[in-house]
């Protein structure tokens, strides 16, 4: 995983960013365990950045499982959801089935 210094700098940059977007993908590791890969894209100090935020284990690849893994990743990294602009996934182009209520994102079901 990412070193503590790199993650500390990433968290600091995200706190200073005006907003950020997340890109999600799923992959299987060498033992065929499904995992969610979370990338973050943001602009800080007039510089566009993209970095790996986390790799989270998945029980399954349903939207509910992806939501719970993403939520855990965001909690672990102390991410301010008020700055979240969009979430993209290869199955959804934007926030589709996800609902925002105040500063909390929740799975809206549906498709």
Number of C-alpha atoms within 10 A of each C-alpha: 8 10 7 9 9 10 17 13 11 19 16 11 16 22 16 13 18 15 18 22 17 21 19 19 15 18 15 12 10 7 6 8 12 17 21 22 20 22 18 19 19 22 17 15 9 8 8 10 14 15 13 16 21 22 19 17 18 20 11 12 14 9 16 14 15 23 18 15 22 22 16 14 19 16 12 10 15 12 15 15 16 14 16 18 15 14 19 16 15 10 10 11 11 16 15 16 13 16 13 14 8 8 11 11 16 15 16 13 11 7 6
